Amino acid sequence: MRTIALLTDFGVKDNFVGAMKGVILNINPKVNLVDITHEVSPQNVWEAGFLLYKSFNFFPKNTIFLVVVDPGVGSKRKALAIKTKNYYFVGPDNGVLSLAVKEDGLRKAVSLENKRYFLKEVSFTFWGRDVFSPVSAYLSKGISIDKFGRVCERIKELKIPSPQIKGSILSGEVIYIDRFGNLITNISLKDFKDFTKNKEFIFKIKSKNIDKFYPYYQKAKIDELFLCGGSFGYLEVSLKNKSAKSLLKAKAKDKVKLLLKKYARS
């Protein structure tokens, strides 16, 4: 049984996700449908791309990832079906698929043009239901990706910003904030360990200085800001049993700095 994994910014209040699943099941009643999340921040292509990137390789080979975070719906932006080394991806050409596709290795990308595989009536505002869902369903039935349209030589790309070392300072930024208010940075655990080499450090974010790293949350004291190696593989700023986001009034792209204590000014 083939699996289609859905990731959208539709939430669960409205009927959008249910309608997409209905379209899929009407074409292939035997498909296995899995929800990655439907709580991506509205129109946040970066957030969706990052969550897909950190989720896709936990799925069985040949899973089809149906991703709809599509602020350009109805415009001239391309719609894509992509085959990688181990998976398939369906969604808009706005970069949302690119991190995962690059990680697994692009084999072929096609532009969705063959209306035979769309619903009969295509809304300008709901390609998730009318284009991406039926295409995903037909893929799950074994229809070749070549049937959907012409090959695309390039797709739009997102990139995770790299941390920068200048002198004695490692600079980075917040790239994602999870539901618990943990601040995920673009500094990998390897970057952190290589830079600090088990020496005392100062981590600066907003007006706060943090000098503690714990392997898991319960090691911290109540109301203590600390660094943690989270499940995303990046350095996180956390607050035990509370939201670091709320305390710091933090947001994505906030800048952070890491330096050794011996270089910190008193």
C-alpha positions as CSV (number, residue, x, y, z in Angstrom):
1,M,0.0,0.0,0.0
2,R,1.4,3.4,-1.0
3,T,1.6,6.3,1.5
4,I,0.7,9.9,0.8
5,A,2.0,12.3,3.5
6,L,0.3,15.7,3.7
7,L,1.8,19.0,5.0
8,T,-0.2,22.2,4.7
9,D,-1.0,25.5,6.3
10,F,-4.7,24.9,6.2
11,G,-5.3,24.1,9.9
12,V,-8.1,21.8,10.9
13,K,-11.0,24.3,11.5
14,D,-12.1,24.3,7.8
15,N,-12.8,21.6,5.4
16,F,-9.7,22.0,3.2
17,V,-7.7,19.0,4.4
18,G,-10.8,16.8,4.4
19,A,-11.6,17.8,0.9
20,M,-8.1,16.9,-0.3
21,K,-8.3,13.5,1.3
22,G,-11.7,12.9,-0.2
23,V,-10.3,13.6,-3.7
24,I,-7.4,11.2,-3.1
25,L,-9.5,8.4,-1.8
26,N,-12.0,8.8,-4.6
27,I,-9.1,8.0,-7.0
28,N,-7.3,5.5,-4.9
29,P,-9.3,4.1,-2.0
30,K,-6.4,1.8,-0.9
31,V,-3.8,4.6,-0.2
32,N,-2.5,5.2,3.3
33,L,-2.9,8.9,4.2
34,V,-0.6,10.4,6.9
35,D,-0.7,13.9,8.3
36,I,2.7,15.5,8.9
37,T,1.1,18.8,10.1
38,H,-1.5,21.2,8.9
39,E,-0.4,23.9,11.4
40,V,2.3,25.6,9.4
41,S,2.0,29.4,9.9
42,P,-0.1,30.8,7.1
43,Q,1.8,31.4,3.9
44,N,5.1,30.6,5.6
45,V,6.9,28.7,2.8
46,W,10.2,28.6,4.8
47,E,8.6,27.0,7.8
48,A,6.9,24.4,5.7
49,G,10.1,23.6,3.8
50,F,12.0,23.2,7.0
51,L,9.4,20.9,8.6
52,L,9.3,18.7,5.4
53,Y,13.1,18.6,5.4
54,K,13.2,17.4,9.0
55,S,10.4,14.8,8.4
56,F,10.6,13.1,5.0
57,N,13.4,10.6,5.6
58,F,11.5,8.9,8.5
59,F,8.9,7.6,6.0
60,P,9.0,4.4,3.9
61,K,10.6,4.5,0.5
62,N,8.3,5.7,-2.4
63,T,6.1,7.8,0.0
64,I,4.5,10.7,-1.9
65,F,4.7,14.0,0.0
66,L,1.8,16.3,-0.8
67,V,2.8,19.8,0.3
68,V,0.5,22.8,0.0
69,V,1.8,26.1,1.4
70,D,1.1,28.1,-1.7
71,P,0.7,31.9,-1.3
72,G,1.1,32.2,-5.1
73,V,-1.8,29.9,-6.0
74,G,-3.6,30.9,-9.2
75,S,-0.6,32.8,-10.5
76,K,1.9,31.8,-13.1
77,R,4.1,29.9,-10.6
78,K,4.7,26.3,-11.7
79,A,3.2,23.3,-10.0
80,L,5.5,20.3,-9.7
81,A,5.8,16.6,-9.3
82,I,9.3,15.5,-8.4
83,K,11.0,12.1,-8.2
84,T,14.1,11.8,-5.9
85,K,16.2,8.9,-5.1
86,N,13.7,7.4,-2.6
87,Y,10.5,9.5,-2.7
88,Y,8.1,11.6,-4.6
89,F,7.1,15.2,-3.9
90,V,4.1,17.2,-5.2
91,G,3.5,20.9,-4.6
92,P,4.1,24.4,-5.8
93,D,7.4,25.6,-7.2
94,N,8.1,28.2,-4.5
95,G,11.0,26.5,-2.8
96,V,8.9,24.5,-0.3
97,L,10.0,21.2,-1.6
98,S,13.6,22.1,-2.3
99,L,15.4,21.3,1.0
100,A,14.0,17.8,1.2
101,V,14.6,17.2,-2.6
102,K,18.2,18.3,-2.4
103,E,18.8,16.1,0.6
104,D,17.5,13.0,-1.0
105,G,18.8,13.7,-4.5
106,L,16.8,15.1,-7.4
107,R,16.1,12.6,-10.2
108,K,13.4,14.3,-12.2
109,A,11.0,17.2,-11.9
110,V,8.0,17.9,-14.1
111,S,5.6,20.7,-14.5
112,L,2.0,19.7,-13.9
113,E,0.3,20.5,-17.2
114,N,-1.8,17.4,-18.2
115,K,-5.3,18.3,-17.2
116,R,-6.4,14.7,-17.6
117,Y,-5.0,14.2,-14.1
118,F,-6.7,17.3,-12.5
119,L,-10.2,17.6,-11.3
120,K,-12.6,18.7,-14.1
121,E,-13.0,22.2,-12.6
122,V,-9.9,23.8,-11.2
123,S,-10.3,26.7,-8.7
124,F,-7.9,29.6,-8.9
125,T,-7.6,29.4,-5.1
126,F,-7.5,25.7,-4.2
127,W,-5.0,23.8,-6.3
128,G,-4.3,21.7,-3.3
129,R,-7.7,20.0,-3.9
130,D,-8.0,20.3,-7.6
131,V,-4.5,19.7,-8.9
132,F,-2.0,18.5,-6.2
133,S,-4.3,15.9,-4.6
134,P,-5.4,14.1,-7.8
135,V,-1.9,14.1,-9.1
136,S,-0.7,12.6,-5.9
137,A,-3.4,10.0,-6.0
138,Y,-2.6,9.0,-9.6
139,L,1.1,8.7,-8.6
140,S,0.1,6.4,-5.8
141,K,-1.6,4.2,-8.4
142,G,1.6,3.8,-10.4
143,I,1.1,6.5,-13.1
144,S,4.5,7.6,-14.3
145,I,5.7,11.0,-13.4
146,D,6.3,11.6,-17.1
147,K,2.6,11.6,-17.8
148,F,2.0,14.9,-15.9
149,G,3.9,17.3,-18.0
150,R,7.3,18.5,-19.3
151,V,10.6,18.2,-17.5
152,C,11.7,21.2,-15.4
153,E,15.5,21.8,-15.5
154,R,15.4,23.9,-12.4
155,I,13.2,24.4,-9.3
156,K,13.2,27.3,-6.9
157,E,15.3,26.7,-3.8
158,L,15.3,27.6,-0.2
159,K,18.6,27.5,1.8
160,I,19.2,27.2,5.5
161,P,21.5,30.2,6.4
162,S,24.9,29.1,7.5
163,P,26.4,30.3,10.8
164,Q,29.4,32.6,10.4
165,I,32.6,32.7,12.4
166,K,34.3,36.1,12.7
167,G,37.1,36.4,15.1
168,S,36.1,34.8,18.4
169,I,32.3,35.0,17.7
170,L,30.0,32.4,16.0
171,S,27.0,34.2,14.7
172,G,23.7,32.6,13.8
173,E,19.9,33.1,13.9
174,V,16.6,31.6,14.9
175,I,15.2,29.6,12.0
176,Y,12.2,28.0,13.6
177,I,10.1,28.2,16.8
178,D,8.2,25.0,17.8
179,R,4.9,24.8,19.6
180,F,6.5,24.8,23.0
181,G,8.3,28.0,22.4
182,N,11.7,26.5,21.9
183,L,13.9,28.6,19.6
184,I,15.7,26.4,17.0
185,T,18.8,28.1,15.6
186,N,20.9,27.4,12.5
187,I,23.9,26.4,14.7
188,S,24.2,22.6,14.5
189,L,25.2,20.6,17.6
190,K,28.5,19.8,15.8
191,D,29.1,23.5,15.2
192,F,28.5,24.2,18.9
193,K,30.8,21.4,20.1
194,D,33.5,22.2,17.6
195,F,33.4,25.9,18.6
196,T,33.2,25.6,22.4
197,K,35.4,22.5,22.8
198,N,33.9,21.8,26.2
199,K,34.9,25.3,27.4
200,E,32.7,27.8,29.2
201,F,30.7,29.9,26.8
202,I,28.3,32.8,26.6
203,F,25.3,32.6,24.2
204,K,23.7,35.9,23.4
205,I,20.1,36.4,22.3
206,K,18.1,39.6,22.6
207,S,19.2,41.1,25.9
208,K,19.9,37.7,27.6
209,N,23.2,35.9,28.1
210,I,23.0,32.1,28.5
211,D,25.8,29.9,29.8
212,K,24.2,26.5,30.4
213,F,23.9,23.6,28.0
214,Y,21.8,20.5,29.0
215,P,21.3,17.3,27.1
216,Y,17.6,17.3,28.0
217,Y,15.0,19.7,29.4
218,Q,14.5,18.3,32.9
219,K,18.2,18.9,33.8
220,A,17.4,22.7,33.9
221,K,16.1,24.6,36.9
222,I,12.6,26.2,36.9
223,D,12.7,29.5,35.0
224,E,16.2,28.9,33.7
225,L,17.1,29.8,30.2
226,F,19.4,27.2,28.7
227,L,20.7,25.6,25.5
228,C,19.7,22.1,24.5
229,G,20.5,19.8,21.6
230,G,17.0,19.3,20.2
231,S,15.6,16.6,17.9
232,F,16.0,18.8,14.8
233,G,19.8,18.5,15.2
234,Y,20.3,22.1,16.0
235,L,21.1,24.2,19.0
236,E,17.9,25.3,20.8
237,V,17.1,28.0,23.3
238,S,14.7,26.6,25.9
239,L,13.0,27.6,29.2
240,K,12.0,24.7,31.4
241,N,8.2,24.0,31.3
242,K,7.7,27.5,29.7
243,S,8.1,29.3,26.4
244,A,11.4,30.9,25.6
245,K,9.6,32.6,22.7
246,S,7.2,34.4,25.1
247,L,9.9,35.3,27.6
248,L,12.2,36.8,25.0
249,K,9.5,38.0,22.6
250,A,11.5,36.1,20.0
251,K,10.8,35.5,16.4
252,A,12.4,33.8,13.4
253,K,15.5,35.5,12.1
254,D,16.4,37.0,15.4
255,K,20.2,37.0,15.6
256,V,22.3,35.0,18.1
257,K,25.9,35.0,19.0
258,L,28.1,32.4,20.7
259,L,31.5,33.1,22.2
260,L,33.8,31.6,24.8
261,K,33.7,33.2,28.2
262,K,37.3,34.2,28.1
263,Y,36.6,36.5,25.2
264,A,33.4,38.0,26.8
265,R,33.6,41.5,28.1
266,S,32.7,41.9,31.7
